[in-house]
Amino acid sequence: MKRPALLALVAIAAAACALPARAEVRFAKTVLDTTFRSEGAAAADVNHDGKLDVLAGDVWYAAPDWTMHEVRKAGTYDAAKGYSQCFQNFADDVNGDGWVDSIIVNWPGKECFWYENPQNKPGPWKEHLITSSAGNETSVFADLLGTGRKVLLAAFCPDKVVAYWTPPADPTKPWDMHVVSIKGSPGTDKYSHGLGIGDINGDGRNDIAIIEGWWEAPEDRSQTPWTFHKVDLGPKCADMIIFDVDADGDNDIITSSAHDYGMWVHEHVKTAEGITFRRHEFFKAFSQTHALHLVDVNRDGLPDLVTGKRYHAHHGKDPGGNEPAVVTWFELKQPEKGQWEYVPHQIDDDSGVGTQFTVCDLNGDGKIDIVASNKKGVHVLVQE
């Protein structure tokens, strides 16, 4: 090889070596509690000290030492035989007083309450009823209407309708219910599985998905019922994530099995009859992926997936129920338009998730962390 060519190769190699190596994504686990408290968890600055605390149903834990305090009288829940009285836990300043409150779905199909932050005063938090029935094992608290304010999306089981709730002028009163579906609609049993929001048809408005199809949001969101499009969106699942996985310009739907094995991308396909979906299974190494988040874990500009096992969802009776309580993130790669893959990376093998968990920047370092509560206890996984 001639000297100029050799020098060029050496220069290229040196430049490559000078590039910073991509840091491996790693998480450190902190066990806040080994007691079964809830199947849902939230993070918020409860006590106004500038640090994010953890809420897990009946109790909350004050950062940074994670001292436990009661929101309501703490129940005793048998992880081997029973369930908790918290399937979802969301945090929001409901009454606008500047202090974050706790929203708790006690049990699918039963009451949902919000608990008023006592502003560092002693005693239990004051309880206020949101609705007498919040059905579906994965109720959603998100910005459905695009107003910047989150609403509660669930089934109202007595009427077998899908609806969303917004706080009234007096938030201490039951919230206003806005019905989306006709009576007797699918996805309205108390233990229905699968619910999500996102723009399915590309009109700029958030639609509502269940495994039997989707409701198209009208321009006037108060119009009822919304138009329902019947399509097959797979087996019983948890959160339904609406996102353009293959970068082809239309949104697909991601689901994960709540009580069995399997994770799927339902590819958006346009036909002369309308929108349909082509199912692709991309993972089935562990089961009971009963909650799912879309978030950019490694900060490469592509949103990834975070999930894990809801350990002993049915006390070990589900397929794979006794396998390790893992937490995993799935790195999205899009090599070309229309191409995609999810690469799994295990975070932990002895914590898992519940029916709902939270991803957030817990310590303010710009990296995504994880807060979860289930039959294994309450855990924080902080990205290093």
N, C-alpha and C positions, 0 to 999 in steps of 0.2 A: 504494500500500500504506500502510495506517495505521501511525503511528509505533510503537505497542506491538508490532504484528506484526513490523515491521522489526527492532526491538530483540531480539525473541525469536530471529529467524533469525540475527542477528549473534552472539548468545550461544551458540547451538548450534554455529555455525561455529567460534567461538573455543574452545569446549570440545573440539571434534573435533581442532583443531590442537594443543591442549595434550596430547592423548593421545600416549604414547611410540610412535614408529614401530617396527614389528616388524623386528628386526634380520635382515639377510640372513645365511643360513648360508653360511659360507665356510671353506675348509680351506687350510692351508699344507703343502706337501709337503717332506719331507726324504728324500733318497736315501741310505740307509745303505750300499748296496752295489749295484754294477751287474753283479756276477757272479751267474749262475744257481745258487742254493743249494738251493731247495726249492720245493714247491707248497703248503706249509702254513706257518703262522706263529702264534706265541703271544706273549703279553706277561705278564710276572711279575717280581717283585723277586727276581732270582736271587742277588744278592750282599749282600742285607740292608742296603742303604744308604738304603732308603726311597723309591727311584725304580723305576718299572717299566722293565724291560729288554725286549729283543726276542729271541725264540728262532726260528731258522729252520733246522730240521733239524740238520745237522752242527755248526752254530755258534750262538753267541749274541752280542748286541751290548749293551754296558754303557752305560746312560744316564748323563749327558746327552750325552757326546761320541761315543757309539756305537762304542766300541772293540771290535773283534771278538775272540772267544775260541772255542776249539774245545770242543764237547761230545764228539765222536768225530772221528777223522781225517777232515778235510774232503775230500770227493770232488771230482773234476773232471767236470762235467756239461756236455755240448754242447747248448746251447739250440737250435741249428739242426737237430740231428739226433736227440738223445737225450732222456732224462728224468732226474730226480733220484731219490735214494733216500729221499725224504720226500714223501708225498702228504698226510698230515695231521700236525700238530704241536700237541699240547695240553700245558697246564701244570697240575700238581697236586702237592700234597705226598703222595706215594703211601705213604711209610713213616712218616708222622706225626712226623718229627724236627724240624719247624718250618722246613724249607728246601724250596723248591719244586723239583720234579723235572720232567723232560721226557719226554713220551709221544710216540713216533714210529711211525706206520704207514709202513713202508718203501715198500711197493708193494702195490696191491690184490691180495688173496688170499694174500699172503706174510706173513712174520713181523711182529709188532708188539712193540716193546720199550719199556721205560721206563729212563731213565738217571738214576742217583742223583746228586743235587747233592753235589759234594765239599766244600761249605761253605768256599769260598774257598781251598781247597788246590789246588796245581797238578796238572796231569795230566788225562787223559781221564776222563769220568764213567763210573762202573761200569754196565755193561749188564746188564739183567735181562729175560728173556723174559716177555711177557704171554700170547701165544698164537702158535701156529705158522701161523695163517691168519686174517687180518682182511680179508674180502672186501667188495665194493661200493666204488665210487670215492669215495663220500661216507660213510665210517664216522662215527659220532656219539659224542661224549663228553658226556653230559648226565645230569641227575637223572631217570632213567626211573622209578624206584620211589617218588619223592616223599619220600625219606629225608633229603635235603640232601646226599647224597653222589653224585657222578657215577659212572657206569659206562660201559664201552665197549660200543657196540652196532654189530654188523657181521654179516657172513655167515661161517660156518665152512665153507669151500668143500669140504674132503674129504667131508663128510657132506651137503652142500647143505642146510644149515639156517641160519635166522636165530637169533642168540643174543646174550646180553650177558655180560660178564665183570666180576667183582668181585675185589678183592685178597683173598687168603687171610690166615690168621693170620700167616703168614710171607710178607710181600709180595715177598721175593726169589725165591719159587717162582712157577711159572706160575700165572696167575690162574684162579679157579674159573669154569667155563663153565656158563651156564644157558640151556638150549635152549628156544626159544619156538615153533618151527614143527616140522612133520613133515619127514622127509627128502625131498629132491627138490622142495622148495618153490620157487616163483618168487622172484626177487630174490636168488639165492644164488650166481650166477656171480661170478668175481673182478672182472669189469668191469661188474657190474650198476650201473645208475644210478637213484638216487632212494631216499632213506631219511629218515624223520623220526619224531618222537615228539610226542604231545600227546593231550588228551582229546577223542576224536572223538564218542563217544556220550553225553557229559555225565554220566557216573557218578562223576566225580572222580578217575579213575585214568588214567594216561598209556597210550595205545595206541601201536602201531607201524604206520607207513604205508610202503608201497612203491607203485610205479606200478600194480601189478596188484591192489591192494586193501589191507586192513588187518587186523592182529591185535588182537582185543579183549582187554584186560588183565583176567584174572579177579581176584576178590577176594583169593584166595591166589595171589600172583604166582609161587610155586614150581610151581604146576600146569602141566603141559605135555601136549600142545601147547595154546597159546592158540587160541581160536576165530578162524578166518580168514574174512573177508568179502570176496568177490571183487567188485571194482568197477574201472572204468576211470578211472585218475587221470592219463591223458595220456601224452605222449611222454617219452622218456628225459630225466631232469632231474637236479638236484643235491639240495641240501637241500630237504626238504618241510616247510614251515612250517604248523603247525596253529593257526589263529587266527580269531576271529569278525570277518571283514572287514566285513560289512554290518550289524553290530550288531543282529542279529535274535535273539540268544540261543543260537545253536548255532555250533559251530566249522566253518569252511571250511578248505580246504587250498590253500596257495600253492606253486607250483612254477615253475622257470625252466629253460630248455633248456640242457643241458650243452654240446652241440656244434652247435647250430643256432640259429635265431632263435625267440623267443617267451618270454613270461612269462604265467602263467595263474592265475586264481582259480577253484578248483573249489568251487562253491557247494553247501553242505550242503542236501539236499532230503530230507524225510521222506516215505515212501510206505507203503502197506499192507504191502509186502514188506520194508520196512526202510529203511536210509539209503542214498541214492544221491547223485550229485553232478552238477551242471550246470556245464560248462566255459565260462569267459569269458577270452578273450585280451585283455590290456590293454597289451602292449608288445612291439615287435619291431624296434626301431631298431638294435640291435647284437646280436651273437651270442655264444655261448660263455659264458653266465652260469652258470659252473660252481660257484658257491658263493653262498649267500644268508643274510642275517641279518635278524631282526626286532628293531628297537630304535627308541626315540624320539629321533630325531636333533635335532629342533627344539624339544624339551621343551614340546610343546603338549598332552601327555597321551595322544596317539594314537601307537602304535608304527608306525614307518615301515619301509621295506625298504632294505637296502644290498646292492648287488651290483656286478659289473663284468665285464669280459671276461677270461677265462683266455687270455691272448694266446698264439697258436700252440699250442693244446692238442694238435693233431695237425700241428704244423709248417706251418701255413697251409693245410692241406687241407680244413678244415671250412668250411662257408658263412660268408663274412665273416671268415675267419681272419686276413687281412692288414689288416683295418681297425684304427683306433687302439685302444690298450689303455685303455679308459675305466674310470672308477669313477663310479658314479651312486647317488644316494639317491632314493627314491620317497616323496614326501609323501602320507600317507593323509588323505583328506578324507571325512567322513561327514555330508553335509548333512542327511539325514533317515534314520530307521530304514529299513533295507533298501536304502539308497543309498550308493554309495562310488565313489571314483576315486583313482587313483594319479598324482600329478604328478611327472614326472622332473626332477631337478636334477643336472647333471653336476658332479662334484667335480674330476676330473682326466682328462686324455686321453693320458697316457703312463706308466702304471704297471700298472693292471689288478689282478686277483685271481688266486689259484691254485685248487686244488681245495678249499681251506679257508683262511679268514683269520680275523682276530680284530677285534672291535669292543670298545672299552673306554675308560675315562677315563684316558688315558695320563699326563696331567700334573696330575690332581687338581683341575681347574677346574670340574667338574660337567658337562662337555660330552663327547659321544661322539667318539672318535677311531678311526682305522683303521690296522691293521698287516697288511701283506700281503707275500708273497714268491712270485715266479714267474719265468718266463723273462726278464723285464725287470729282475730284481734284487730287492732288499729295500727296501720303502718304508714310511714313516710319514706319514699324513695327519692333521694335528692341526687340530681345529676352532678357529677364531679367535673 
